[in-house]
């Protein structure tokens, strides 16, 4: 795992040294520059907004045959969302499967995932179009909220274009873009009874860097506990800290890189009770665990302006170290997990009709620290989607995706149609 991590870092360093730095972030659909300090009004989203996620091509909101929500950077600032997870969780039709922590806190391999339209584990998270899911987990922990330009949430099955992980929908987090002629930075401090955060951002025409640190305080009774509740275990969450680094670079007008890093620590424990008549009686069973989390994500995105070609290459890495302080032993879920992802896409336009075709590759590995067991999974797919303009008001879309999965447990061939 260390070799792959070092290789990813070397690739990132090589790109940065070999290519003159220019500004980077996700392009707006009309190609104009946009940054958090622009003079645009707060309500910058309109029905004419260009969306790229729902059909893998630029369409206006009214032309998109899917329930789509867009969260802009202005809306994030106005509503005071602290994390990407919290911003998504507040939207209609979106939810979470959190384990009681602040804003989607993960506890080792117990991850707080995104739920779209009730499909737990059925949301695919992209950053600038690069898939981020790791072991079917849609955690957004290592995406700095200060780097986000907008979030496109597509609710409804997206399996034909994006695979089985998108059965509930797709979330595409599009990062900000530095603006030519703008150099500077910002700093912010957020404080509260249970949450504190400091964040610093630097930007110039070539690069954007965001560094943040956040702290959470003790939280007793962190779950639905009681004789008439869902749990007879009274969980508490201890102090926690997260350090994040986000970086965006534009290598050329068509080639971009993003890098995200997270290291975090948190404690959690509880007291187990049994129901005795109408009252709960404590047992001898207690829990006290600590978790250390390390994550790195690097993504390279290409978007051809004239040839209709899009490509995304990404590498995700996570190391989870947990310790049971009651039993004085490492947790069984400890381990390292990584994935290498490649997505190649070509768009063709035939007057009012359009065709999208592409190839997808994903290789995942996981190694348990306690047992040393290593598992692997490779997924390759071919997909195509054709949109026919029937009248001025109606379109028809036909699609098909074939997935060819090699797994240590069972190989599978899956075909997913779309109409």
Secondary structure, 3 states (H helix, E strand, C coil): CHHHHHHHHHHHHHHHHHCCCECCCCCCCCCCCCCCCCCCCCCCCCCCCEECCCCCCCEEHHHCCCEEEEEEHHHHHHHCCCCHHHHHHCCCCEEECCCCCCCCCCECCECCCEEECCEECCEEEEECCEECCECCECCCCCCCHHHEEEEEEEECCCHHHHCHHHCCEEEEEEECCCCCCCCEEEEEEECCCCEEEEEEEEECCCEEEEEEEEEECCECCCCCECCCCCECEEEEECCEEEEEEEEEEECCCCEEEEEEEEEEEEEEEEEEEEEECCEEEEEEEEEEEEEEEEEEEEEEEEECCCCCEEEEEEEEEEEEEEEECCCCEECCCCEEEEEEEEEEEEEEEECCEEEEEEEEEEEEEEEECCCCCEEEEEEEEEEEEEEEECCCCCEEEEEEEEEEEEECCCCEEEEEEEC
